[in-house]
């Protein structure tokens, strides 16, 4: 699973909660740019958890402010799971 | 934005009394309606059990579609003066009336958030704001529902999801046959209410017309709480 695949899933998650501009979001897009608030983020996380079969604990979300941050977080957690 | 096509309304405790009247009215208004009950209804589940609620929601969603209207109506009474009330009586009523409503609300919110549309109506009671001897558990649960209502309303307000409460007074149902006659003197209207009259208020709160009504408590009590 590469970065591009995860980015597509983050875009898909954003689209599922009807975020405007979800399909064209880039790694640099911030939640503020996309008008994604804390409540939206909860649902995005839930969708990503379901899709990737991972668990993203709240503490890991500190400092996750962009699409790229989320992509890297999923990548990190998936790799931890794979090596554990 | 109007209700998404195929949205389902779930009425807990929807097999009799006020809940049955709500289910009937929402069906008449064009909603696909599912009822959930402990011992009957389209799906059986104890709302106090989060795992059972999750399974019931999953079954309804698979069979009928997304649950975007939730009416938390399931309730029970175990009356006793506070001085004699057992912890079992307390826990049972809080568990069904308050925790049960939270369990269903918690399960429903994700789908409503994704749809950017939802309606939650909590069936509270006139006793939430006035108290009633012998009903410490019931009044506390029903008052708790008002706090839950207002908080969910604030949390979800920007997402097209509203959460309101209805506070029925003395309504003619199986649950009130033992007390209706003695309580009617306290009703300014001079009569008990009909389940359909509560259902009409719920139907309004579920409608598009009520999109800007949020965190409100709508009394349907013949003036009892005035």
Interface residues (C-beta under 8 A of the other chain):
Chain A: X16 X17 X18 X37 X39 X40 X43 X46
Chain B: X110 X113 X114 X115 X116 X155 X156 X158 X159
